[in-house]
Protein backbone atom coordinates (compact mmCIF):
# COMPACT_ATOMS: atom_id res chain seq x y z
CA UNK A 1 0.00 0.00 0.00
CA UNK A 2 2.65 2.51 1.00
CA UNK A 3 4.81 1.26 -1.80
CA UNK A 4 2.07 1.87 -4.30
CA UNK A 5 1.54 5.33 -2.85
CA UNK A 6 5.13 6.37 -3.31
CA UNK A 7 5.32 4.93 -6.77
CA UNK A 8 2.37 6.93 -7.77
CA UNK A 9 3.67 10.26 -6.53
CA UNK A 10 7.40 10.19 -6.89
CA UNK A 11 9.65 8.79 -9.52
CA UNK A 12 12.17 6.72 -7.64
CA UNK A 13 13.53 5.16 -10.76
CA UNK A 14 17.29 5.51 -10.66
CA UNK A 15 19.41 5.99 -13.70
CA UNK A 16 22.84 4.36 -13.04
CA UNK A 17 24.34 6.36 -15.88
CA UNK A 18 24.09 9.51 -13.78
CA UNK A 19 26.75 8.08 -11.44
CA UNK A 20 29.23 7.94 -14.27
CA UNK A 21 31.83 10.63 -14.45
CA UNK A 22 30.72 13.18 -16.97
CA UNK A 23 33.88 14.45 -18.65
CA UNK A 24 32.23 17.58 -19.95
CA UNK A 25 30.55 18.73 -16.74
CA UNK A 26 31.86 22.09 -15.50
CA UNK A 27 32.89 20.56 -12.17
CA UNK A 28 35.06 17.95 -13.87
CA UNK A 29 36.58 20.50 -16.23
CA UNK A 30 37.35 22.84 -13.34
CA UNK A 31 39.16 20.02 -11.55
CA UNK A 32 41.14 19.12 -14.65
CA UNK A 33 42.19 22.72 -15.20
CA UNK A 34 43.23 23.18 -11.57
CA UNK A 35 45.24 19.94 -11.67
CA UNK A 36 46.93 21.18 -14.83
CA UNK A 37 47.79 24.51 -13.20
CA UNK A 38 49.17 22.87 -10.06
CA UNK A 39 51.28 20.47 -12.14
CA UNK A 40 52.51 23.34 -14.29
CA UNK A 41 53.50 25.34 -11.20
CA UNK A 42 55.40 22.33 -9.87
CA UNK A 43 57.38 22.08 -13.09
CA UNK A 44 57.87 25.86 -13.03
CA UNK A 45 59.28 25.63 -9.50
CA UNK A 46 61.98 23.14 -10.43
CA UNK A 47 63.04 24.81 -13.68
CA UNK A 48 65.18 27.54 -12.02
CA UNK A 49 67.12 24.89 -10.10
CA UNK A 50 67.79 22.91 -13.26
CA UNK A 51 68.82 26.01 -15.23
CA UNK A 52 71.17 27.14 -12.46
CA UNK A 53 72.72 23.68 -12.18
CA UNK A 54 73.22 23.49 -15.96
CA UNK A 55 74.96 26.88 -16.00
CA UNK A 56 77.11 26.01 -13.00
CA UNK A 57 78.15 22.74 -14.61
CA UNK A 58 78.87 24.40 -17.95
CA UNK A 59 80.70 27.48 -16.71
CA UNK A 60 82.04 26.10 -13.43
CA UNK A 61 83.71 22.92 -14.64
CA UNK A 62 85.36 24.61 -17.59
CA UNK A 63 86.98 27.12 -15.22
CA UNK A 64 88.14 24.47 -12.76
CA UNK A 65 91.72 23.28 -12.76
CA UNK A 66 94.23 22.07 -10.22
CA UNK A 67 95.76 25.55 -10.04
CA UNK A 68 92.47 26.92 -8.79
CA UNK A 69 93.06 25.12 -5.50
CA UNK A 70 96.71 26.13 -5.02
CA UNK A 71 97.11 29.65 -6.34
CA UNK A 72 96.15 33.16 -5.26
CA UNK A 73 93.45 35.29 -6.92
CA UNK A 74 94.87 36.97 -10.02
CA UNK A 75 94.79 40.70 -10.74
CA UNK A 76 92.38 41.82 -13.50
CA UNK A 77 93.12 40.57 -17.02
CA UNK A 78 95.90 38.23 -15.93
CA UNK A 79 95.15 34.66 -16.94
CA UNK A 80 95.55 31.79 -14.49
CA UNK A 81 95.49 32.06 -10.74
CA UNK A 82 93.04 30.49 -8.36
CA UNK A 83 91.48 30.88 -4.95
CA UNK A 84 93.44 28.57 -2.67
CA UNK A 85 93.48 31.25 0.02
CA UNK A 86 89.68 31.63 -0.16
CA UNK A 87 89.16 27.87 0.23
CA UNK A 88 91.50 27.83 3.22
CA UNK A 89 89.81 30.94 4.66
CA UNK A 90 86.35 29.37 4.32
CA UNK A 91 87.59 26.17 5.98
CA UNK A 92 89.14 28.17 8.85
CA UNK A 93 86.09 30.36 9.46
CA UNK A 94 83.57 27.56 9.17
CA UNK A 95 85.83 25.59 11.51
CA UNK A 96 85.80 28.41 14.06
CA UNK A 97 82.03 28.68 13.66
CA UNK A 98 81.54 24.95 14.20
CA UNK A 99 83.92 24.87 17.18
CA UNK A 100 81.85 27.60 18.85
CA UNK A 101 78.36 26.52 17.87
CA UNK A 102 78.46 22.72 18.06
CA UNK A 103 79.16 22.39 21.83
CA UNK A 104 76.71 25.17 22.71
CA UNK A 105 74.06 23.92 20.30
CA UNK A 106 74.32 20.27 21.34
CA UNK A 107 74.23 21.15 25.07
CA UNK A 108 71.23 23.41 24.53
CA UNK A 109 69.45 20.64 22.63
CA UNK A 110 70.26 18.18 25.42
CA UNK A 111 68.59 20.54 27.86
CA UNK A 112 65.56 20.91 25.59
CA UNK A 113 64.95 17.22 24.97
CA UNK A 114 66.34 15.58 28.13
CA UNK A 115 65.96 17.89 31.08
CA UNK A 116 63.15 20.32 30.53
CA UNK A 117 59.45 20.06 30.43
CA UNK A 118 56.98 22.76 29.68
CA UNK A 119 57.18 26.50 29.29
CA UNK A 120 60.91 27.25 29.38
CA UNK A 121 61.70 24.69 26.67
CA UNK A 122 58.86 26.07 24.53
CA UNK A 123 60.29 29.57 24.90
CA UNK A 124 63.80 28.46 24.02
CA UNK A 125 62.57 26.55 20.96
CA UNK A 126 60.68 29.69 19.98
CA UNK A 127 63.82 31.80 20.41
CA UNK A 128 65.78 29.29 18.31
CA UNK A 129 63.29 29.56 15.48
CA UNK A 130 63.26 33.35 15.65
CA UNK A 131 67.08 33.40 15.70
CA UNK A 132 67.15 31.32 12.52
CA UNK A 133 64.95 33.96 10.88
CA UNK A 134 67.24 36.89 11.73
CA UNK A 135 68.67 38.17 8.40
CA UNK A 136 72.27 37.13 7.95
CA UNK A 137 73.32 40.71 7.26
CA UNK A 138 72.06 41.72 10.73
CA UNK A 139 74.23 38.98 12.20
CA UNK A 140 77.12 40.49 10.26
CA UNK A 141 76.35 43.92 11.73
CA UNK A 142 76.17 42.36 15.19
CA UNK A 143 79.51 40.54 14.80
CA UNK A 144 81.00 43.81 13.55
CA UNK A 145 79.97 45.68 16.71
CA UNK A 146 80.99 42.83 19.01
CA UNK A 147 84.30 41.67 17.51
CA UNK A 148 85.54 44.13 14.87
CA UNK A 149 84.88 47.27 16.94
CA UNK A 150 86.49 45.80 20.08
CA UNK A 151 89.56 44.32 18.36
CA UNK A 152 89.70 47.26 15.92
CA UNK A 153 90.45 44.98 12.97
CA UNK A 154 88.71 42.68 10.55
CA UNK A 155 89.59 39.07 11.27
CA UNK A 156 88.83 35.43 10.61
CA UNK A 157 87.64 35.32 14.24
CA UNK A 158 84.96 37.92 13.61
CA UNK A 159 83.82 35.98 10.53
CA UNK A 160 83.84 32.70 12.44
CA UNK A 161 81.84 34.29 15.27
CA UNK A 162 79.17 35.48 12.82
CA UNK A 163 78.98 32.05 11.18
CA UNK A 164 78.67 30.39 14.61
CA UNK A 165 75.51 32.41 15.32
CA UNK A 166 74.09 31.38 11.94
CA UNK A 167 74.85 27.71 12.56
CA UNK A 168 73.57 27.68 16.15
CA UNK A 169 69.80 27.41 15.45
CA UNK A 170 70.33 24.71 12.79
CA UNK A 171 72.40 22.61 15.19
CA UNK A 172 69.99 23.06 18.11
CA UNK A 173 67.01 22.09 15.97
CA UNK A 174 68.54 19.01 14.31
CA UNK A 175 70.07 17.75 17.58
CA UNK A 176 66.79 18.29 19.41
CA UNK A 177 64.98 16.26 16.73
CA UNK A 178 67.67 13.57 16.79
CA UNK A 179 67.49 13.17 20.57
CA UNK A 180 63.69 12.99 20.50
CA UNK A 181 63.93 9.99 18.15
CA UNK A 182 65.81 7.92 20.74
CA UNK A 183 63.14 5.77 22.41
CA UNK A 184 62.24 6.49 26.01
CA UNK A 185 62.89 2.83 26.98
CA UNK A 186 66.61 3.31 26.35
CA UNK A 187 66.75 6.05 28.96
CA UNK A 188 64.68 4.06 31.43
CA UNK A 189 66.96 1.05 30.98
CA UNK A 190 70.00 3.21 31.59
CA UNK A 191 68.55 4.72 34.76
CA UNK A 192 67.43 1.23 35.76
CA UNK A 193 70.96 -0.15 35.80
CA UNK A 194 72.02 2.73 38.01
CA UNK A 195 73.31 5.42 35.66
CA UNK A 196 73.20 9.09 36.51
CA UNK A 197 71.50 11.61 34.27
CA UNK A 198 74.75 12.77 32.74
CA UNK A 199 75.93 9.19 32.24
CA UNK A 200 72.63 8.34 30.54
CA UNK A 201 72.88 11.32 28.23
CA UNK A 202 76.57 11.14 27.38
CA UNK A 203 77.01 7.37 27.19
CA UNK A 204 73.65 6.11 26.01
CA UNK A 205 71.37 8.71 24.44
CA UNK A 206 73.95 10.88 22.66
CA UNK A 207 75.81 7.95 21.02
CA UNK A 208 72.48 6.65 19.73
CA UNK A 209 71.70 10.03 18.17
CA UNK A 210 75.20 10.73 16.83
CA UNK A 211 74.54 9.93 13.13
CA UNK A 212 71.60 12.32 12.98
CA UNK A 213 73.53 14.98 14.88
CA UNK A 214 76.47 14.70 12.49
CA UNK A 215 74.02 15.09 9.61
CA UNK A 216 72.71 18.29 11.17
CA UNK A 217 76.20 19.65 11.74
CA UNK A 218 77.12 18.87 8.11
CA UNK A 219 74.05 20.75 6.88
CA UNK A 220 74.95 23.70 9.09
CA UNK A 221 78.53 23.66 7.78
CA UNK A 222 77.36 23.63 4.16
CA UNK A 223 74.96 26.48 4.86
CA UNK A 224 77.66 28.51 6.61
CA UNK A 225 80.18 27.94 3.81
CA UNK A 226 77.82 29.62 1.35
CA UNK A 227 77.00 32.60 3.57
CA UNK A 228 78.36 35.88 2.26
CA UNK A 229 76.57 38.73 3.99
CA UNK A 230 77.91 38.06 7.51
CA UNK A 231 81.49 37.96 6.20
CA UNK A 232 81.40 41.18 4.14
CA UNK A 233 82.43 43.42 7.01
CA UNK A 234 83.73 40.95 9.56
CA UNK A 235 86.35 38.96 7.61
CA UNK A 236 86.39 41.28 4.59
CA UNK A 237 88.60 39.82 1.83
CA UNK A 238 92.26 39.63 0.93
CA UNK A 239 94.36 38.59 -2.03
CA UNK A 240 96.83 36.81 0.24
CA UNK A 241 97.15 33.59 2.17
CA UNK A 242 95.98 33.53 5.80
CA UNK A 243 98.91 34.48 8.04
CA UNK A 244 99.19 32.17 11.02
CA UNK A 245 101.81 34.41 12.65
CA UNK A 246 99.09 37.06 13.08
CA UNK A 247 96.86 34.45 14.76
CA UNK A 248 94.37 35.10 11.91
CA UNK A 249 93.71 38.60 13.24
CA UNK A 250 93.65 40.12 9.76
CA UNK A 251 91.24 40.30 6.82
CA UNK A 252 90.61 36.77 5.55
CA UNK A 253 89.42 35.59 2.15
CA UNK A 254 86.43 33.28 1.70
CA UNK A 255 84.87 31.51 -1.27
CA UNK A 256 81.51 33.22 -0.86
CA UNK A 257 82.93 36.75 -0.72
CA UNK A 258 85.18 35.88 -3.68
CA UNK A 259 82.11 34.98 -5.75
CA UNK A 260 80.55 38.34 -4.85
CA UNK A 261 83.67 40.41 -5.48
CA UNK A 262 84.50 38.74 -8.79
CA UNK A 263 80.90 38.67 -10.04
CA UNK A 264 80.56 42.46 -9.97
CA UNK A 265 83.81 43.28 -11.80
CA UNK A 266 84.02 43.55 -15.60
CA UNK A 267 87.13 41.34 -15.95
CA UNK A 268 86.54 38.00 -17.59
CA UNK A 269 89.32 36.09 -15.87
CA UNK A 270 87.95 36.99 -12.45
CA UNK A 271 84.36 36.24 -13.53
CA UNK A 272 85.44 32.75 -14.55
CA UNK A 273 86.91 32.20 -11.11
CA UNK A 274 83.61 33.37 -9.59
CA UNK A 275 81.80 30.64 -11.55
CA UNK A 276 84.33 28.04 -10.47
CA UNK A 277 83.97 29.06 -6.80
CA UNK A 278 80.17 29.05 -7.10
CA UNK A 279 80.35 25.56 -8.58
CA UNK A 280 82.38 24.35 -5.58
CA UNK A 281 79.92 25.95 -3.12
CA UNK A 282 76.89 24.37 -4.80
CA UNK A 283 78.65 21.02 -5.09
CA UNK A 284 79.25 21.16 -1.33
CA UNK A 285 75.58 21.93 -0.66
CA UNK A 286 74.43 19.24 -3.10
CA UNK A 287 76.66 16.54 -1.62
CA UNK A 288 75.74 17.31 2.00
CA UNK A 289 72.02 17.43 1.13
CA UNK A 290 72.17 14.05 -0.60
CA UNK A 291 74.22 12.49 2.20
CA UNK A 292 71.88 13.81 4.86
CA UNK A 293 68.90 12.54 2.89
CA UNK A 294 70.37 9.05 2.72
CA UNK A 295 71.33 9.21 6.41
CA UNK A 296 67.88 10.33 7.57
CA UNK A 297 66.03 7.99 5.23
CA UNK A 298 66.94 5.00 7.37
CA UNK A 299 66.52 6.52 10.76
CA UNK A 300 65.40 3.72 12.95
CA UNK A 301 66.86 3.13 16.30
CA UNK B 1 83.41 -1.14 40.19
CA UNK B 2 80.69 -3.43 41.44
CA UNK B 3 81.59 -5.63 44.33
CA UNK B 4 79.43 -8.73 44.23
CA UNK B 5 80.16 -9.68 47.80
CA UNK B 6 78.97 -6.40 49.12
CA UNK B 7 75.19 -6.56 48.82
CA UNK B 8 74.57 -3.35 50.76
CA UNK B 9 73.26 -0.45 48.73
CA UNK B 10 75.72 2.40 48.64
CA UNK B 11 74.93 6.03 48.00
CA UNK B 12 76.66 7.59 45.04
CA UNK B 13 80.02 9.23 45.58
CA UNK B 14 79.71 12.97 46.13
CA UNK B 15 81.74 13.73 43.01
CA UNK B 16 79.17 11.97 40.83
CA UNK B 17 76.38 14.03 42.33
CA UNK B 18 78.31 17.23 41.63
CA UNK B 19 78.98 16.11 38.07
CA UNK B 20 75.32 15.34 37.58
CA UNK B 21 74.15 18.70 38.89
CA UNK B 22 76.79 20.67 36.99
CA UNK B 23 75.97 18.84 33.75
CA UNK B 24 72.32 19.80 34.17
CA UNK B 25 73.20 23.42 34.80
CA UNK B 26 75.68 23.57 31.94
CA UNK B 27 72.97 22.34 29.58
CA UNK B 28 70.47 24.82 31.00
CA UNK B 29 72.88 27.76 30.73
CA UNK B 30 73.71 26.96 27.10
CA UNK B 31 70.00 26.65 26.32
CA UNK B 32 69.34 30.03 27.90
CA UNK B 33 72.28 31.38 25.91
CA UNK B 34 70.29 30.85 22.69
CA UNK B 35 67.63 33.26 23.90
CA UNK B 36 70.45 35.41 25.29
CA UNK B 37 72.02 35.76 21.83
CA UNK B 38 68.76 37.13 20.47
CA UNK B 39 68.61 39.73 23.25
CA UNK B 40 72.33 40.48 22.84
CA UNK B 41 71.88 41.17 19.11
CA UNK B 42 69.00 43.55 19.87
CA UNK B 43 70.98 45.46 22.49
CA UNK B 44 74.18 45.72 20.42
CA UNK B 45 72.42 46.99 17.30
CA UNK B 46 70.26 49.39 19.33
CA UNK B 47 73.28 50.86 21.15
CA UNK B 48 75.19 51.30 17.90
CA UNK B 49 72.19 53.04 16.36
CA UNK B 50 71.65 55.45 19.26
CA UNK B 51 73.80 58.35 17.93
CA UNK B 52 71.87 58.31 14.64
CA UNK B 53 68.51 57.93 16.39
CA UNK B 54 69.13 61.01 18.53
CA UNK B 55 70.45 62.90 15.49
CA UNK B 56 67.70 62.12 12.98
CA UNK B 57 64.76 60.88 15.03
CA UNK B 58 61.81 59.39 13.21
CA UNK B 59 62.40 61.71 10.23
CA UNK B 60 65.03 59.15 9.17
CA UNK B 61 62.26 56.90 7.91
CA UNK B 62 60.69 59.49 5.59
CA UNK B 63 63.87 61.19 4.30
CA UNK B 64 65.15 60.11 0.91
CA UNK B 65 68.63 61.58 0.75
CA UNK B 66 71.74 59.60 1.64
CA UNK B 67 74.57 62.03 1.53
CA UNK B 68 77.75 61.46 3.55
CA UNK B 69 79.06 64.91 2.49
CA UNK B 70 76.16 66.94 3.87
CA UNK B 71 75.57 64.31 6.58
CA UNK B 72 71.93 63.92 5.61
CA UNK B 73 70.65 60.41 5.92
CA UNK B 74 67.26 58.80 5.35
CA UNK B 75 66.06 55.36 4.39
CA UNK B 76 62.78 56.02 2.60
CA UNK B 77 64.03 54.66 -0.77
CA UNK B 78 65.53 51.60 0.91
CA UNK B 79 62.33 50.90 2.86
CA UNK B 80 60.32 51.35 -0.34
CA UNK B 81 62.63 48.99 -2.23
CA UNK B 82 62.58 46.40 0.55
CA UNK B 83 58.78 46.37 0.73
CA UNK B 84 58.17 46.44 -3.03
CA UNK B 85 60.72 43.73 -3.88
CA UNK B 86 59.34 41.45 -1.15
CA UNK B 87 55.77 42.16 -2.24
CA UNK B 88 56.45 41.30 -5.89
CA UNK B 89 58.32 38.17 -4.81
CA UNK B 90 55.34 37.06 -2.69
CA UNK B 91 52.94 37.84 -5.54
CA UNK B 92 54.81 35.35 -7.72
CA UNK B 93 55.78 32.70 -5.23
CA UNK B 94 52.58 32.39 -3.16
CA UNK B 95 50.42 30.97 -5.99
CA UNK B 96 53.27 28.83 -7.35
CA UNK B 97 54.28 27.62 -3.89
CA UNK B 98 50.66 26.76 -3.03
CA UNK B 99 50.32 24.95 -6.37
CA UNK B 100 53.42 22.90 -5.62
CA UNK B 101 52.21 22.17 -2.08
CA UNK B 102 48.80 20.95 -3.31
CA UNK B 103 50.24 18.96 -6.20
CA UNK B 104 52.72 17.21 -3.93
CA UNK B 105 50.22 16.45 -1.17
CA UNK B 106 47.70 14.82 -3.52
CA UNK B 107 48.20 11.36 -4.99
CA UNK B 108 49.01 12.45 -8.53
CA UNK B 109 52.51 11.05 -8.50
CA UNK B 110 54.06 7.90 -7.13
CA UNK B 111 55.60 8.46 -3.68
CA UNK B 112 59.09 8.00 -5.09
CA UNK B 113 58.74 10.77 -7.69
CA UNK B 114 56.99 12.91 -5.10
CA UNK B 115 59.92 12.59 -2.69
CA UNK B 116 62.37 13.44 -5.47
CA UNK B 117 60.48 16.63 -6.33
CA UNK B 118 60.26 17.58 -2.64
CA UNK B 119 64.03 17.10 -2.44
CA UNK B 120 64.63 19.25 -5.53
CA UNK B 121 62.46 22.05 -4.14
CA UNK B 122 64.37 21.84 -0.85
CA UNK B 123 67.63 22.12 -2.77
CA UNK B 124 66.40 25.40 -4.19
CA UNK B 125 66.53 26.74 -0.63
CA UNK B 126 70.04 25.41 -0.05
CA UNK B 127 71.72 27.12 -3.01
CA UNK B 128 73.75 30.01 -1.55
CA UNK B 129 72.33 33.46 -2.09
CA UNK B 130 75.52 34.70 -3.74
CA UNK B 131 75.22 31.96 -6.40
CA UNK B 132 71.72 33.20 -7.28
CA UNK B 133 73.22 36.67 -7.56
CA UNK B 134 75.97 35.45 -9.89
CA UNK B 135 73.47 33.63 -12.06
CA UNK B 136 71.20 36.66 -12.07
CA UNK B 137 73.97 38.96 -13.27
CA UNK B 138 75.16 36.75 -16.12
CA UNK B 139 71.99 34.95 -17.20
CA UNK B 140 68.77 36.52 -15.89
CA UNK B 141 69.53 40.20 -16.51
CA UNK B 142 70.79 39.67 -20.10
CA UNK B 143 67.69 37.56 -20.75
CA UNK B 144 65.29 40.15 -19.31
CA UNK B 145 67.02 42.93 -21.27
CA UNK B 146 65.95 41.20 -24.48
CA UNK B 147 62.27 40.90 -23.62
CA UNK B 148 61.56 43.92 -21.35
CA UNK B 149 62.54 47.60 -21.17
CA UNK B 150 65.06 46.65 -18.48
CA UNK B 151 68.44 48.27 -19.18
CA UNK B 152 70.58 46.75 -16.46
CA UNK B 153 70.23 45.79 -12.81
CA UNK B 154 66.86 46.76 -11.35
CA UNK B 155 63.86 45.90 -9.25
CA UNK B 156 62.48 43.22 -11.61
CA UNK B 157 65.43 40.79 -11.65
CA UNK B 158 65.93 41.22 -7.90
CA UNK B 159 62.26 40.47 -7.18
CA UNK B 160 62.25 37.50 -9.57
CA UNK B 161 65.28 35.92 -7.91
CA UNK B 162 63.75 36.64 -4.49
CA UNK B 163 60.61 34.76 -5.53
CA UNK B 164 62.72 31.72 -6.48
CA UNK B 165 64.53 31.90 -3.14
CA UNK B 166 61.41 32.07 -0.96
CA UNK B 167 59.38 29.55 -2.97
CA UNK B 168 60.74 26.49 -1.07
CA UNK B 169 59.72 28.00 2.28
CA UNK B 170 56.15 28.56 1.14
CA UNK B 171 55.90 25.19 -0.60
CA UNK B 172 57.38 23.17 2.27
CA UNK B 173 55.40 24.74 5.11
CA UNK B 174 52.13 24.82 3.15
CA UNK B 175 52.62 21.16 2.29
CA UNK B 176 53.12 20.34 5.99
CA UNK B 177 50.02 22.33 6.87
CA UNK B 178 47.94 20.58 4.18
CA UNK B 179 49.08 17.10 5.15
CA UNK B 180 48.33 17.89 8.81
CA UNK B 181 44.65 18.43 8.01
CA UNK B 182 42.81 15.38 9.42
CA UNK B 183 41.82 12.96 6.67
CA UNK B 184 38.27 12.80 8.10
CA UNK B 185 37.63 16.27 6.72
CA UNK B 186 38.50 15.19 3.20
CA UNK B 187 36.50 11.98 3.54
CA UNK B 188 33.49 13.89 4.79
CA UNK B 189 33.74 16.36 1.91
CA UNK B 190 34.06 13.64 -0.70
CA UNK B 191 31.22 11.72 0.98
CA UNK B 192 28.99 14.73 0.53
CA UNK B 193 29.74 14.70 -3.17
CA UNK B 194 32.59 17.18 -3.47
CA UNK B 195 35.07 16.69 -6.26
CA UNK B 196 38.79 16.62 -5.49
CA UNK B 197 39.28 20.31 -6.13
CA UNK B 198 36.08 21.34 -4.35
CA UNK B 199 37.41 19.50 -1.30
CA UNK B 200 40.83 21.14 -1.63
CA UNK B 201 39.59 24.68 -2.15
CA UNK B 202 36.62 24.72 0.21
CA UNK B 203 37.67 22.35 3.00
CA UNK B 204 41.37 21.55 3.09
CA UNK B 205 42.92 24.95 2.31
CA UNK B 206 40.72 26.81 4.82
CA UNK B 207 41.57 24.21 7.47
CA UNK B 208 45.28 24.58 6.73
CA UNK B 209 45.16 28.36 6.40
CA UNK B 210 46.94 29.30 9.62
CA UNK B 211 49.93 27.14 8.72
CA UNK B 212 49.95 28.43 5.17
CA UNK B 213 49.86 32.04 6.35
CA UNK B 214 52.66 31.21 8.80
CA UNK B 215 54.73 29.85 5.92
CA UNK B 216 54.05 32.96 3.86
CA UNK B 217 55.11 35.15 6.79
CA UNK B 218 58.34 33.17 7.19
CA UNK B 219 58.99 33.63 3.48
CA UNK B 220 58.27 37.34 3.83
CA UNK B 221 60.80 37.55 6.67
CA UNK B 222 63.37 35.88 4.48
CA UNK B 223 62.60 38.16 1.52
CA UNK B 224 62.83 41.34 3.62
CA UNK B 225 66.27 40.42 4.95
CA UNK B 226 67.73 38.70 1.90
CA UNK B 227 70.99 40.41 1.06
CA UNK B 228 73.46 39.09 -1.47
CA UNK B 229 71.32 38.19 -4.48
CA UNK B 230 69.35 41.43 -4.11
CA UNK B 231 72.48 43.56 -3.70
CA UNK B 232 73.93 42.08 -6.89
CA UNK B 233 70.79 42.54 -8.96
CA UNK B 234 68.86 45.59 -7.78
CA UNK B 235 71.25 48.28 -9.01
CA UNK B 236 71.63 50.12 -5.71
CA UNK B 237 70.12 53.46 -6.70
CA UNK B 238 69.01 55.39 -3.66
CA UNK B 239 65.79 56.90 -4.99
CA UNK B 240 62.14 56.00 -5.03
CA UNK B 241 61.16 54.98 -8.55
CA UNK B 242 57.79 53.38 -9.25
CA UNK B 243 59.07 51.52 -12.33
CA UNK B 244 60.08 47.89 -11.77
CA UNK B 245 62.62 48.28 -14.57
CA UNK B 246 64.52 50.99 -12.70
CA UNK B 247 67.37 50.36 -10.27
CA UNK B 248 66.39 50.54 -6.62
CA UNK B 249 67.74 49.75 -3.17
CA UNK B 250 66.85 47.75 -0.07
CA UNK B 251 67.94 48.16 3.53
CA UNK B 252 70.10 45.05 3.36
CA UNK B 253 71.74 46.06 0.07
CA UNK B 254 72.42 49.51 1.53
CA UNK B 255 74.21 47.83 4.44
CA UNK B 256 76.12 45.40 2.21
CA UNK B 257 77.30 48.18 -0.09
CA UNK B 258 78.25 50.86 2.36
CA UNK B 259 79.16 49.30 5.66
CA UNK B 260 82.78 48.38 5.00
CA UNK B 261 83.69 51.89 3.84
CA UNK B 262 81.50 53.90 6.21
CA UNK B 263 82.81 55.98 9.09
CA UNK B 264 81.47 58.32 11.76
CA UNK B 265 77.82 59.27 11.58
CA UNK B 266 77.34 57.15 8.44
CA UNK B 267 77.99 54.00 10.50
CA UNK B 268 75.38 55.23 12.97
CA UNK B 269 72.90 55.82 10.16
CA UNK B 270 73.56 52.33 8.78
CA UNK B 271 73.08 50.89 12.27
CA UNK B 272 69.77 52.74 12.51
CA UNK B 273 68.74 51.20 9.18
CA UNK B 274 69.87 47.78 10.43
CA UNK B 275 67.80 48.26 13.59
CA UNK B 276 64.69 49.04 11.50
CA UNK B 277 65.25 45.93 9.37
CA UNK B 278 65.89 43.82 12.47
CA UNK B 279 62.73 45.09 14.18
CA UNK B 280 60.56 44.44 11.11
CA UNK B 281 61.91 40.93 10.44
CA UNK B 282 61.68 40.07 14.15
CA UNK B 283 58.03 41.10 14.19
CA UNK B 284 57.24 39.13 11.01
CA UNK B 285 59.11 36.07 12.29
CA UNK B 286 57.47 36.10 15.70
CA UNK B 287 54.01 36.28 14.08
CA UNK B 288 54.98 33.49 11.69
CA UNK B 289 56.24 31.29 14.53
CA UNK B 290 53.05 31.83 16.51
CA UNK B 291 50.98 30.74 13.49
CA UNK B 292 53.21 27.74 12.71
CA UNK B 293 53.30 26.60 16.35
CA UNK B 294 49.51 26.75 16.42
CA UNK B 295 49.55 24.52 13.34
CA UNK B 296 51.66 21.92 15.11
CA UNK B 297 49.22 21.76 18.00
CA UNK B 298 46.18 20.95 15.86
Interface residues (C-beta under 8 A of the other chain):
Chain A: X27 X28 X30 X31 X34 X35 X37 X38 X39 X40 X41 X42 X44 X45 X46 X48 X49 X51 X52 X55 X56 X59 X103 X104 X105 X107 X108 X110 X111 X112 X114 X115 X116 X121 X123 X124 X126 X127 X128 X129 X130 X131 X133 X134 X135 X136 X137 X138 X139 X140 X141 X142 X144 X145 X146 X165 X168 X169 X172 X196 X197 X198 X201 X202 X222 X223 X225 X226 X227 X228 X229 X232 X233 X236 X256 X259 X260 X263 X264 X271 X274 X275 X278 X281 X282 X285 X286 X289 X293
Chain B: X12 X16 X19 X20 X23 X24 X26 X27 X28 X30 X31 X32 X33 X34 X35 X37 X38 X40 X41 X44 X45 X47 X48 X95 X96 X97 X99 X100 X102 X103 X104 X106 X108 X117 X119 X120 X121 X122 X123 X124 X126 X127 X128 X129 X130 X131 X132 X133 X134 X135 X137 X138 X139 X164 X167 X171 X195 X196 X197 X198 X200 X201 X218 X221 X222 X224 X225 X226 X227 X228 X232 X252 X255 X256 X259 X260 X270 X271 X274 X277 X278 X281 X282 X284 X285 X286 X288 X289 X293
